Amino acid sequence: MKVADLFKVRTPEIRALHLTWIAFFITFYVWFNMAPLATSMLRDVDWLTQDHIRLFAICNVALTIPARIIVGMALDRFGPRRVFSILMVTMAIPALAFAFGNSFTQLLVARLVLSSIGASFVVGIHMTALWFKPKHIGFAEGFYAGWGNFGSAAAAMTLPTIAIVWYGGDEGWRWAIAQSAFVMAAYGVYYWFAITDGPSATSHRKTRKALAMEVSSWGDMIKLILWTIPLVGCLAILVWRIQDMGFMSMTAAVISYLAILAIVIYQVVQIIRVNVPILKKGVPEDDKYHFNSVAALNTTYFANFGAELAVISMLPMFFEQTWGLTAAAAGLIASSFAFVNLVARPMGGAVSDRMGNRRFVMLSYMFGIGIGFTLMGMMNETWPLILAIAITIFTSFFVQGSEGATFGIIPSIKRRITGQISGMAGAYGNVGAVVYLTIFTFVTPTQFFYILAAGAFLSWLVCFIWLKEPESGFADEYYLSSVDKMIEEQEQLKAEGKA
């Protein structure tokens, strides 16, 4: 697949790609619609403080992690068309509630619920995988993610102007947020009718059980449990941060911790309920897959996307304080880290497609991230500013490219559970952001960059040991096992029975 192919919009798969990245773009635009308007909110709402804004920022990512897991399960059951459309329409409700909220509770709950929209990324990953062949999936997924993810940057660039110029007044910020919610809801309805789950009725292959990921061995089931616990347990860090800021009492914190523990137990029970009968019956050899590859890609997304979210949050202040720049200049330079996404992420997928070895590409990108953050850790005020910018862009290319390479591998691991694998890997990206941003509160920027480098090198080592080159990774069609064919036959019989 070439860049020129992106302009062939009458081709069904290219049309589906554009429809889907636009949907992702809109959801991320809505997800990050608060930060650009924070100062306007502070001026308009008398009781609002900086601490409230920080709390809302935490809530803005709180439910993204569990939402990505749940949405991943829903994808394998209902298909991405339904899930994406419903997600966009329903998430417009908390967005509107936040836009016109007047009380602390209303704003808090609305932002908390709206954080679930971060799961939209996983939906588009699955939809793109249904439309494109394995040999083209890297570039397609990279383009989808790179351009869709730019919605957050677009929100930062346009929302203040919309609030001030279009609407004006103290409450212009409310109508700017509301406008983005209305657009998202309208596009959600349009998306339902504009696209299908792949080019044919059999493109979307349902899993046997959507409540938990299927595995191939008893050992893999133990590994799945161990890798599932941090996804929900990470919420405990957010509870601790909210309590530490003084917005939650000890009693409420204890209740929250117990609720998190209950969710963890529930997840473990579901994994056991789904997999024990399958493992007792025996998994056919042609239906087995390497769960270690899933675990390895969890670490890559933890180390690349987690680092990206963390760095974007602290980079403007780092440039401002280190080189004595104005806030505007520092923000503009720091935005280069996000702008690179438009090119680097599709490039990462394209390189993964063309090299003929997705594992080697993944290892190369992760090693490059480690080198890049090591160089950023060495930067100080004595370095020429232009060199610091060049190193930042260099690092960003590897960070964004590795994200594209990660999702260039995932669809080929196990076709019918692509949604759940994508959900888990995507959730680990948010876990990485939470962990890294928490660590940042205790260290200097220099130390922080070295920690990010260590995380990348550790992920490289895990990938070197565990990551396997996916079967049919460059084939014309995805590999189908005997179980896939059996499920397809059962679905056909059900359809005939209903008819």
Secondary structure, 3 states (H helix, E strand, C coil): CCHHHHHCCCCHHHHHHHHHHHHHHHHHHHHCCCHHHHHHHHHHCCCCCHHHHHHHHHHHHHCHHHHHHHHHHHHHHHCHHHHHHHHHHHHHHHHHHHHCCCCHHHHHHHHHHHHHHHHHHHHHHHHHHHHCCHHHHHHHHHHHHHHHHCHHHHHHHHHHHHHHHHHCCCCHHHHHHHHHHHHHHHHHHHHHHHCCCCCCCCCCCCCCCCCCCCCCCHHHHHHHHHHHHHHHHCHHHHHHHHHHCCCCCHHHHHHHHHHHHHHHHHHHHHHHHHHHHHHHHCCCHHHCCCHHHHHHHHHHHHHHHHHHHHHHHHHHHHHHHHHCCCHHHHHHHHCHHHHCHHHHHHHHHHHHHHCCCHHHHHHHHHHHHHHHHHHHHHCCCCCCHHHHHHHHHHHHHHHHHHHHHHHHHHHHCCHHHHHHHHHHHHHHHHHHHHHHHHHHCCCCHHHHHHHHHHHHHHHHHHHHHHCCCCCCCCCCCCCCCHHHHHHHHHHHHHHHHHC
